[in-house]
Amino acid sequence: MQAESTMRSKPMPVGLSRDSLVSHPRAQRPAHGRWCWQLCGLVLVLLLLASGCAKRKRGPSVPVSRRPSIAAVMGATEEGVASWYGNPYHGRRTANGEVYDMERMTAAHPSLPFNLWVRVLNLDNGQQTTVRINDRGPFVKGRIIDLSRAAARAVSMLGPGIAKVRITVIPAPVQEPDLSRPSPSGSPTAGGGSGQDPPRRPSAFGDAHAGYAVQFGAFRNYQNAISLRDRVALHLADARVVEASSEPGLWIVLAGTNLSREEAEKIVAALRADFPRIFPVSAH
């Protein structure tokens, strides 16, 4: 009885009981708080790891090609794979603002200046043609030039789609030949795409300039004249192709303007070993 009275003489705090001392929230809060912090820390670590992986996966974008660009100088060459493009790009704007015509002798190159001319030699079959750069491309690793359909047809790569080629920077022709539409005689014409005879060019013997020039050859085939002109251009910068006004369809390879007779003969003597058919011509 005395022990019972002693317990009763020490009253419990107001609002608490013996059971509440065990189950009161304040008694469990420290353990619950530690568990929350551990969970938050684990989530934060997982988020950081996921963020790091995502950054590594994205990485910097890889450019299409990092190969050295061909120099835009006469005689510069580049070898690689050529492709061609036609529809659905026919009729669309090219990179230089022209309307793309897949039946013109043009091509796309990654870096060469617009309106520069190059000779394209198909290394698989030896066929070649000349094209003007008016677009950018191709955007496929390992390819160096994208030909128009007409140019691809000229080197027999329409079917295969691609070919190993060598391109060479060459001087611009007098005017762009339309090799996609052969003339009735079967040789290429140099018109503007209408199929008519090309405009008359000054004759080598009727040029407005006085004096002499040097003739290297005369051809019915325009491509043969262009090929010879390219060889001559390695020696004389003003090598050119003109059409004889007295004989349409005859393409003459000339160099030199308003030369004296002595100057023309010196050029003939210096280059005769490389060009056996060379001779001076009067501009009158």
Buried (B, 14 or more C-beta within 10 A) or exposed (E): EEEEEEEEEEEEEEEEEEEEEEEEEEEEEEEEEEEEEEEEEEEEEEEEEEEEEEEEEEEEEEEBBEEEEBEBEBEBEBEBBBBBBBEEBBEEEBBBEBEBBBBBBBBBBBBBEBEBBBBBBBBBEEBBBBBBBBBBBBEEEEBBBBBBBBBBBBBBBBEEEBBBBBBBBBBEBBBBBBBBEEBEEEBBBBBEEEEEEBEEBBBBBEBEEEBBBBBBBBBBEBBBBBBBBBBBBEBBEEBBBBBBBEEEBBBBBBBBBEBEEEBBBBBBEEBEEEBEEBEBBBBE
